[in-house]
């Protein structure tokens, strides 16, 4: 690394950049520009010069504008990656002499804020360059749309691409839509007889106080099967979907087919036999228990070789949201997720990128199932299960019950064996220990709850089980320190002696007569004499931000 003196020397010898050349270079980066009337939700229309570059969309008030702006900002810059919805809308009861086309762009962005909180922002470009031809303006809208599409494809190479291959390519979808628009005749017919339309053409998207109505959603159109657990978390799952999540999906042009679970195991039973051919993904609106049900339902189907590749979306409305938090953590959205987990996990689904994640196969007394997050035994699992009585207070229940469990400190005897692997993935010989343990807990993702970073080195698909062992020799004070460091979320709990942290490919817990204490798989209590957890060859695919 250069020292400050070297940096100063380089700075002094640097050539002076010609300002005209720099300005010309900046102009060459503009891919498309035009002067449009821009409609804002809460102020008068403003005549703006709109410029599209490879990285952002810029709105600047046009000098010769005949409008007076009610907005404070005369210039706005939105990163391309903050575009989540792109729609063609029409003005209701528009005069035939005004053949304008309106291109609505929806951002979920922090570009206009000083923090990491994403806000919904919509801007509508009135395209009226051709004063007499509606189709001419439509062609221009198409050109802008395709530019947005290409830039987003470049930014997110796997955008829209699910392993199922069911979704048509975005360029085909746009071409089909514009072809149908051109051949449909009158302007009022654009929304008819096309089952790709995400919502009826008369639906008011609340743009500009109801002035506009949807014609087509052309960027993120997909069909998703949404499974809602109405009692997830504090029992607000269904309300959260109706009040927040459905609006995000509508913004992004997603067709949602919603199923609400009625009993424990309903999701697994439904998904194991449902016709999934028309869906581009499945979305769990709930906690990790619902995700577990869906994965096990998918993996036990007769056509599981095909359905195991269907991407799964996870929207965090549960009391434990480890998988959703892990995905946000890995893709750098931790702070935003903590501020609004429902919005951020919904946007991860809406973005439509797909990431493989670790999945483990669990054999409990010979009966096989799958785990997406964790398998635990002892102290941490005891706290998780026994604190269910405090479920209405949310995730703080884990902290509160820690005091109860430490006051009644327990150790359990069993045989533990595991197959360790090093950072290069090399598998070593099996190690077996028959002893007392305070806790044995494994994670295949970084977090086991929204605020519980359990394996800070874990990555979504690192092909590793992260195993933590708290031996029976651990004192009550050391166990309290272990829990404190776990709850504070820095990942230092594994550094607390005599705790052991090991990367493994598989492990087994066995105790004749039954494993004592709480034994959990993805937070759900199970019973048995022997449990074996090993990595699954076929990963799980999950929607993510990038």
N, C-alpha and C positions, 0 to 999 in steps of 0.2 A: 504493500500500500504506500502511495506517495505521501511524503510529509507535507506540512503546510507551506514550507519554503518552496518545494518543487511545484506545488500547485500555483503559488503566486508567480513563479518564474514562467510557467506555461501560460498563465493568464496574461502576463506582460508581453509575451512574444506572439500571442494569438493574432491572426490577421483581422483587420476591421471588416466586418460584413457590410457589404453594400446594401443600403436600405431598400433601394428599388429592386435589387435582385431578390432580397428576402420577401418583399411584397409579391413579386411575380411568382416566386416559389409557392407562397401561400395560396395564391389564386389558382395555381395548377392543381392544388390538392382539392379544389372544389369540384365535385363530380356532377353536381346539378344545382341550378339556382333559378329562382323566379320570384316575381312580385305577386303576392296573393293577399286577398283579404283574409285575415286570420280571426276566427270566431273563438272567443273565450267564454267559459261558463259564467263568469260573474262580472264581466265588464263589456263595454261596447266593442264592436269589431275594430280591428286595427290593421291598416295597410302595412305589410311587412315584406322585407326582402328575406326570403327563406333560402338558406344555403345548406347543401348536403356534402359533407366531407367523409372520408373513410372512417372517421371516429365519432363524429357528432352531427347533430342537426341544430342549426343556428337560426334564430328568429331575431331580426333587427328592424326597428321601426323605420319605414321608408321616409326619406326627407321630404318628399313632395306629398305626403299624406294629407288627405282632406279630413281625416278623422282626428279626434282628440282622445287620447287614451286615458282610461280610468285606472290603468295598472301602474304600479310603481316602477317596475322594471321595463326599460325600453329595449333591452337585449336579453335573450334567453339562450342557453346552450344546454342541450340534452345529449348525453352519451348514447350512441347507437344501441348499446346493449341494454339500455333502460326501456326500449320499445317492447311492449308486451301485446299490444293490440293494434290492428290496422283494419279500418272499415271504410267502405264507401257508403255514404249516407246521402239522403236527399232532403231538401227542404219541403216540409209539408205545405200543400196548397201553393206551390211555387208557380209564378206566372210563366206561361209558355214562352214568352219573349225573353226569359232569363234562363238559358239552358245550362246553368252552372252544375258542376259536379263537385261534391264535397268529400274530401279525404280526411277521415278522422284518425288521428294518431293518439294512442293511449300509452302514457309512460307510467311506470312505477319507479320513482326516482328520488334520490337525495340531492340531486344537482342544484335544487333551489333552496336547500336547507343547509344549516351549518353542522348537522349531526348525521348519524347513520340511518335515521328513520326514513324509510321510503314513503313517499306520498303519491297518491293517484293524481295525475295531471292529464288533461285532454286538450288537444289543439286541433281545430278543424280548418283545413285549407280550402277556401272557396276557389275552385279552378274554373275560370271564366275567360281564358285567353281567346277561345273561339266564341265570338259573340252570337253566332247563329247556329252552331252545331253542337248538340249535346254529345254526339259520338266523338267529335273532335276533342272535346274536353275530357271525355272518358278515356280516350287514347293517352292523353297526357297523364291522367291519374294512373293509368296502367304503367307508364314508364317510370314514374316515381315509385310505384309499388314494387316493381321488379328491382329497382335499385336498392330499396330497403331490404328486400328479400336476399339479394346477393351479398350485401354487407353483413347481414345477420348469419348467413350461411358461412361466410368466411370467419366470422367471430366465433361461431359455435358450429364446428364441422358436423356434429351429430344432431343438429337441430331437426326436429320432426322425425328423425329416423329411429323407429322402434325395431327391435330384432324380429318382430312378427312380420314386418314388411307389408302390413295391411294399409298403411296410410299412403295415398298417392303423393308423388313428389309435389313440392310447393309450386314449382313452375307449371306443372300440369294443371293443378287446381286453379291457379290464377288464369291460365289460358282458357280453361273450360268456362270459368265464370265470366270472363270478358266476352268470350264468344257467345255465350247465352244472352248476355246483356245486349250485344249488338243485334242479335237476331230476334229479340223478344218484342220489338216494335215500340210501343208506347213506354214512356218512362214509368208509368204506374204498374207495369207488369214485371218488373225485375225480380220480385221475390217469389214468383209462383212456380210450382211444378219443378222444384229442384230440392231433393232431400238433403243436399249438402248445406242448405241454409241453416244456420245455427239457431235462429229464433225467427218467428213470424215477422214479415217485413213491416208490420205496423207497430212492432214493439218500440216503445220510446226508451232510448238509452240515456235519457236525462241530459243530453247535450243541449246546452244553451236553453235551459228551462223549457224543454219539450219542443223546440223549433224543428229539430231534425228527427228523421225516422230511418231505421236501418234498412239498407238494401242488401249488402253482403259483408260478411267477415271473410277476409281473404288471406290472412297470414298464418294463423295458428289453428285452423279448423281441424279438430280431432273429436272422436267420440270416446268418452270415458265412462266406465262403469264405476259409480261412486257408492261405496258402502259406508253408511253412517251409523256409528254406535251412539244412540241417544243418551246413554248414561255414562259416557266416558268422562274422565276427570271429575268435575263437580256437577255432572249431569247436564252440561250445556252443549253437548255435541250437536244436537239437531238445530238448536237456535243459532249456534255459530255458523253452521252451514248455510242456513237461510239468510242470516243477516250480513255475513262477511264473505264467505267462500264462494257462494253462487255468483255474487257480483263480480268477483275476480274472473271466474270462468266465463261469464258473459262478456266481460271486457275483452277477453282473449279469443273469443269466437269458439269456445269449446262447448260441444253438446254433451251434457251430463245426464246420464240415466241413473237415477238415485234409488237405492234400496236402503231401508232403515231396518236394522236388526231388532229382533223381538225377544231374543233369549240368548244365553251363553251357548256358543257353538253354532248359532244360526248362520254366521258368515261362512264358516267352514263347510257346513252342509249345503248351503246355497251355491257356493263357488265350485264345489266338487262336481256339480251336474249342470251348471248353467251353460247356455250357448254363448260362447265368447268370441265368435268369429268376426263380429262387426266392430269389436272394440280395439282401440289403439293403446289401451292401458286400463289399469284398475287402481282406484284411489281409496285408501283407507282413511276415513275421518274418525279418528279415535286415538288410542294409545298403542303401546307395543303388543298388548294382548290381542287386539284386533288384527294387527299385522301378522302375528303368529298364526291366527286362525286362517287368514287368507292364503298364506304361503303353504300351510299344510293341506288346505283344500285343493290348491292348484297342483301340488306335488303328488297327490293321491288319485288324480283323475286318470282315466284310461288313456287319454291323449296327453299325458303329462310331458312327454318329450317336446311337444309343441307349446303347451301353455306355460311351461317353466320359463319361456323367454318373454312372456308378456310383461312389460314394465309395470312396476308398482309405485304408486304415489303415496306418500305418507304425510298427512296433514295433522299437526300436533294439537289434539284437543284432549289428550288423556292426562292422567296423573303422573305417568312416567312416559317420556317421549324420547327414549334413548336413540333410536334409529334416526329420527328426524333431526335431532340435535347433532348427531355424529356427521351427517351429511352436510349440515350447515357449517360445522366446525372445519371440516376438511376443505370446503370450497370458500373459506374466508368470509362467511356471512354470520359469524358468531354474535357480534354486537347487535346487528339488526334482528337476528333471530330472538335474542334475549328480550329485546324491546317489544317485539310483536311476533311470537312464534306462529300464530295462525296465519298471518299475512305472508310471512317469509316461506313457510312450507307450502302454502297455496301457490305462491309465485314459482317455487321450484317445480311444482307439477305443471303450471302453465307454461314455463319456459320450454319444457319438453325434451331437454337433453337427458341422456340415459347413461348411468354409471353402473358397472358391475360391483356388487358388494359381497363380502364373505357370507357364507351360509354354512351352518353345521348340521350334521345328522346326529340325532340323539337316539340311542337304544336303551330303553328302560325295561329291564327284565325281558329282553327279547322283542319288545314292541318298539317299532321305529317311528320317529317323528322328526320335525325340523325346527331349528332355532335360528332366529334372525339376529339375536342380540346377546344373550347371556345364559349361562347355566350356573346356578349358585347353590351353596350348602353352608349352613351355619349362620354366623352372626349377621351378615348383611342380608341374607334371605329371611332370617327370623324377623328382622326389623321391617322388611318389605311386606311380609305377609301379615304379621301381627298388627301393623299400623293401619290395616284396612279399616279399623273402627274409626279412624280419623280421616277417612277419605274426603269428607266435605271440606276440609281445610286446604286441600291441594297438596303440592309436593313438600310443603313444610312438615307434613306428617312424618317423613323419614327422620328429620332432625329431632322432633319431639320424642319419638319412640326410641331413639338411640339411648336416651337417659334411662328409660325403663329397662332396656335390655342390659345395659352396663350394670345396673343395680342388681340384676339377677343374672350374673355372668355364667356362661355355659361352655363346656367343652364336650366334643363328641368323638367317639372312637370309630375308626373305619380303616380300610386298606385303600390307599391312594397310589395309583400308578399312572405314569405319563411318558410320552415319547417327545423329548425336547428337540428343538431345531434351532440352528444358529441364524444369524442375520442373512446368510447366503442361502438359506433354505435347506441346508444339509440336515438330514434326520439322524439322530443319535440313538443309542440303545435305550430300551425302556428302563425306567427307574421306578422301583416299588417301595413304598413305606407303609408299615402297619403301626399306627400311632394315634394319639389324640390330636384333634384339630379344633381351633376356634372358628375358622372359616376357610372355605375353599371356593373361589369364585373365578369364573372365566368370562371373558368378553371377546366377541369377534368384531366389535366396533369400539370407537374411542369412548363413548358415553353410555352409561346405563340409565340415565335420566337426564332431564333438561339441565340440571345443575351438578351432575355427577360425572366428572371426567375420571374414568376408571383406567383407561389404557392410553396414555397420551401419545405413545408411539404408533398406535394403530392407524391404519389407513383403510378405506372402504374395501379394497380388494388386495390385501397384502398376503392372503393365503396363510394366515397365522391365527391361532387361538392364543389369546393373552391370558395366562393363568396366574392368579395371585393366591398364595398360600399363607394363612395365618396359623402357625403351629400351636399345639397345646401348651407349649412353654411360654406363650405370650401372657404377660401380666395384664391385670385389669387396666392399669394406668397406660400401658403400651397400646392396648386395644382402644382405649379412649383417644389416644393420640392418633392412632390409625384412622378412626372414624372422623376425628376433627379434620385431619388433612384431606380425607376423602370428601367431606362435606364442603370444604373451602374451595375445592375444584381445581387445584393446581397440579394434581397428579403426583404429589410428593408422598402420598401414603405408602407407595411401594418401597420408599427409601427408609421406612421406619423399621428398625430391628425389633424382632427377628423375622419380619415379613419377607417372603420370597416372591419375586416376580420372574416368571419363566415363559418363554415363547415355546409353544408346543404344537404338534400336529393332531394329537388326540390325548385323552386322559380317561381314567376309569375310577369311580368311587364304588366300593363294595363293602357291605356289612350284612352278615348273616342275621336273619331275623328282621331285617329292615333298617334302612338308613335313618338314624334319629335326627331330630331337628328339622327345620324347614328346608326342603329340597325344591328348587324352583327352576323352571325353564321359561325364559322370557317373562319373568315375574309371576308366572302361574305355578301354584303348588302342585307337586306330583309326589307319588309314593313308590317305593320299591327297594329291592335289596342290592341291585347293581345298575349303575348308569354309566354308559360310555358315550363320550362326545368326540366326534371327529369331523374334520373338514369335509364338506360336500364338494364333489368334483364340479358340479354345475352351479355357478354363482346365481345370486338373485340380482335382477336388474331393477334399478330404482331411478325415478325421475329426480333430476338435480338441476342446479343453476347453470352448470357449464360442463 
